[in-house]
Amino acid sequence: MGTPQHRSVTLLLLRHGLTEVTGTVLAGRSPGLHLDGRGREQAERAAHRLAGLPVDAVVSSPLERCAETAEPVARALGLPVHTDDRFAECDYGEWTGRTLEELAEEPLWPVVQAHPSAARFPGGESLAGMSARAVEAVRDWSGRLLTAGRAGRDPVLLVCTHGDVIKALAADALGLHLDLFQRVQADPCSVTAIRYTAMRPFLLRLNDVGETAEGLAPPEEAATDAVVGGGAGQARDRTRG
Ligand SMILES: O=C(O)[C@@H](CO)OP(=O)(O)O
């Protein structure tokens, strides 16, 4: 990576809108799961809310519910949607598509709730692995934007992704062990904003479902002199052992 002209990146994490199973089924990587009418409305409202922000790139999980949320937002911003598999929901393996009620009876359930850093889903991924890949993706995209370095301000990256991915990235930003990530909330179409400055992540907004974009991005003149990635670097260590 070349010498970045601007050394702070603002990350906006947008959770996808509602689907007909949100909150009752562990959707994960279920194929063909689309936004429902409420979800499409939420995506349009998010597009309206975020339209005026100086966003430099929109990146989405490949799953339909995120792509369908990112699309109107990116259109309002006049940007293309990039896809990155590392922002896909955790691969829940055999748990994918099962109801939460049913899963609550599984022996692994209390581990997922109370000790998620030890949770690996049968036939799927571990939550620690999901966290590490998402942190790595944020680091890569941030580096890319810093290298591209638009004059006059620090870059803003908008990522449309999933509940557990946002919870993991927010936990990383707060320096929380992954075991505490269930204490973070990310509602449909909420925005969680993190600024990475001087090797350190700062949580600007958590689970923000407001109507305005005030305070979500730096003012035009703000260009700082620091380095991105402190939280990202620390995350893997915190999820070990
Ligand atoms: O997969 C799911 O059911 C949930 C889990 O957090 O995430 P999302 O709906 O945000 O994809």
PDBQT file of the ligand as one rigid body, heavy atoms in Angstrom, charges set to zero:
ROOT
HETATM    1  O1  LIG A 301     -28.719 -14.965   9.775  1.00  0.00    +0.000 OA
HETATM    2  C1  LIG A 301     -29.534 -14.509  10.610  1.00  0.00    +0.000 C 
HETATM    3  O2  LIG A 301     -30.648 -14.988  10.796  1.00  0.00    +0.000 OA
HETATM    4  C2  LIG A 301     -29.144 -13.309  11.473  1.00  0.00    +0.000 C 
HETATM    5  C3  LIG A 301     -28.250 -13.736  12.614  1.00  0.00    +0.000 C 
HETATM    6  O3  LIG A 301     -27.701 -12.629  13.262  1.00  0.00    +0.000 OA
HETATM    7  O4  LIG A 301     -28.454 -12.358  10.731  1.00  0.00    +0.000 OA
HETATM    8  P1  LIG A 301     -29.028 -11.501   9.514  1.00  0.00    +0.000 P 
HETATM    9  O5  LIG A 301     -30.510 -11.610   9.513  1.00  0.00    +0.000 OA
HETATM   10  O6  LIG A 301     -28.577 -10.094   9.779  1.00  0.00    +0.000 OA
HETATM   11  O7  LIG A 301     -28.426 -12.043   8.293  1.00  0.00    +0.000 OA
ENDROOT
TORSDOF 0
